[in-house]
Amino acid sequence: RKKAEILLDIFNLSSIKDDPFGSVSEGVQRLVLLLRAVIKMPELLILDEPCQGLPLDYRKLILETVNVLVGKCDCTLIFVTHQPDEIPSCITNVLKMPEGKMVWMDELLQSQSSP
């Protein structure tokens, strides 16, 4: 419980800690779910389209949070997205699947600099 309170403080969510989950915005819900997922410092974190349907400000917040939390917990992250601009900077390897065919790119920089 103490870890949860610390994370809520860090992300300025202490004011909603007693609010029903369904009463806060979808962006805040996703952030809370992300914090809940990392609270036990998992070795593997799988996030499937965590930014889908969110406004730009919440997408940025989710991506920044992913970067910070993955750096702190030293876990492996599998991040699924259809939007290349939503790939967090902590990602080092990318698997692209155009037309259902797997294409492996060793480094994210290669995939971003390719024409």
Secondary structure, 3 states (H helix, E strand, C coil): CHHHHHHHHHCCCHHHCCCCHHHCCHHHHHHHHHHHHHCCCCCEEEEECCCCCCCHHHHHHHHHHHHHHHHHHCCEEEEECCCHHHCCCCCCCEEECHHHCCEEECCHHHHHHCC
